[in-house]
Amino acid sequence: LQQWHRLFGITLTDLFSGTPWRVELEKDLALQRQLLDVVIIEQTAPGGPARDLPDGLDQLRAHNLLTYKSKQEALDGWALDELIGHYVNYRKLLGPNQRLLPEAAFQLYAVATRHPQGLSSRHPLQPTAWPGVYDLTWGTPTIRLIVLNTIEPHPRNAAWELFSTQHDRIRHGAAHYAWRRPGARELLRQ
């Protein structure tokens, strides 16, 4: 299970290479060890990415927290509660002198390989302009939900497709993803 999270994080690190965002994997956010699957932590320079990002990442903010559920894991209410908890802790850590950064500086993402059937049966998912990308209000924040098995098969989504459970999508992603960092491709291939 952990290997999928690590590979997903390595791919996102590669995807954001050369952009004004830095990706950190398994960021420790609490006194008691609590790791968020992947954290796209901060915008490191002004401006947006120099390339098209995969569907669903259009709302990047200065600080973006992302949780990932592989094919073996269900995205459920508990996973979203954990994401919110990490967001609260992270926001407190960043606030200088007890002043919190504004909510608008943060965006939360939940990426799931498969559609969250149980979650969507109890909580309405708001479709966006992209297939497989939804918004979900969970408490106060709105979480951007990206379902990898149902996104549009397109070269800009190649990084997402690498983590699908559908062989044709995985092949499409592998054929179209332009690796940016030496060694990342080989790790995923293994």
N, C-alpha and C positions, 0 to 999 in steps of 0.2 A: 504494500500500500504506500509506504513512504517513498519507494522508488518512483512511483508515478508522480507524486507531488514534487519531488526533486527534479525530475525530467521536465515537468510542466514549468517549474520555476526557471530552469536553465533555458528553456525555449523562450520564455518571456524576457529573460535577461538579454538573450540574443536579439529578440524582436525590437527591444527598446535601445539597443546599442546605437550610439550616434544620435540619439534624440535628447531633448532636455529633461528626460526623466531617468531616475536611477531605480533599479529593482533590487530589493533585498529579499532573500529567502529566509523563512523561519525566524522572523524577528521576535526576540524575547520582549514581551510587553508588560510583564508583571513581576512582582517579587516571587510569587509562586510560578514556576515554569509553565507558561502558557504560550504556545507557538501558533501563530497564524500561518496558514499554508503558504501563502505568497503575499508579499506586501510590495506594491509599487509605491514606494514611500513618498518621494518628493520630486517636484519639478526643480531641476537644478539650474535652469537658465530660462530667460523669458522666451516666449514663442511656443509654437506647437511642433509636432513631429514633422520631419522633412519627407515623410512617406505616408501612404495610406495605411491606417491601422485596421486590424480586423473589426468586423461588425460588433457594435456594442461599446467600443472604447472611445466614442465620440465626445463623451462628457468628462474627459480627464480633467482633474483639478490639480491644485498644488500638492495635495496629499490624497492618495488613492489606496484603499485597503481592499484586497481581493482574497476571497476564499475559493478553493477548488475542490470539487468532489469528483473522483474518478469513477470509472464504470462500476467498481465494487461498492461504492458508497452512495447512499441516498442524500440528496439535498433536502433537509427537513427543517422544521422550526427550530430545533436545537442548534443546528449549524448556523442559522441566521441570528439566533440569540448570541451565540459565541462571537460572530462577526461584529455585532453591535457592542458587545463587551470589549472586544479588542479596540474598536473605534473609540469608545469612551476612554479607555486607558491610554491609548496613543495620543488622543487629543489633550489629555491632561499632561502627559509627558512633554508635549511640545509647547504648552502654554507658559510663557515667561512670567515669573512672579505671580502665579495664580491666575493669570489672565488667559482665558481660552481663546484660541484662534477661532474665527467665525465658522459656522457650519458650512458656509459656501466654499470654504477652502478644502472640503473633503468630499469624496465620492466613494461609495461602497459598491463592490461587485461580488456577485456569486456566480461562479462558472461551474457548470455541471455537465458531465459527459452525456448523461441521459436525462430525459424530461422528468421533473420531480412530480410524479403522479399524485402521491399523497398530499404534498404541499398544495399543488394546484387545485385539488378537489375541495380544499377548505379555504383557500385564499386566492382571490382573483388575480391573475397575471395580466397586466396591461400590455397588449402588443405594441411594438414600436414599428418604425418604418422598415425594419429588417426582420426576415424570417428567423425564428429561433432566439430573438432578443426581446426581453420583456422588462417592464418596470414593476416593482412590487413594493408597496408601502408596508413597512414593518416597523411598527411603533412610529417614531417621528421621522426617521429618514426613509428615503426611497432607495431601494437597492436595485441596481441594474443586474438582471439575471440573463446569462448567456448560456444557451443549451447547445452544446457542440454537435450533437447528432442531427440537429435540425437547422443549422445555419445554412445560408446560401453557399453552394459550392462555387467558389470564386477564388482566384489567386490571392486576393487581399486577405482571405480567411484561411490561408494555408497553415498558419501556425495553430489555429483552432483545430483544423482537420486532422492534424497529426495525433490528436488525442480523442478522436472519434472511436466508436466501436465498429464502424462500417468500413470494410476493407477498401471499397472504391473511394471513399473519402480520404482514408489514410494515404492511399496511393496518390490521389490528387494533391493532397497537402505536401507529400514528400517530393513530388515532381515540381511544385510551384514555389515552395518556400525558399527564399534566398538567404542562406545562412550568412551571418555577419561576423561571427567570432570563431576563430580556429578551434577545433576540438569539440564544439557543441554538437555538430552533426553526428560525429562518431559516437559520442555518449548516447544519443538517442537511438542510433542504429543498434547498439549493443543491447 
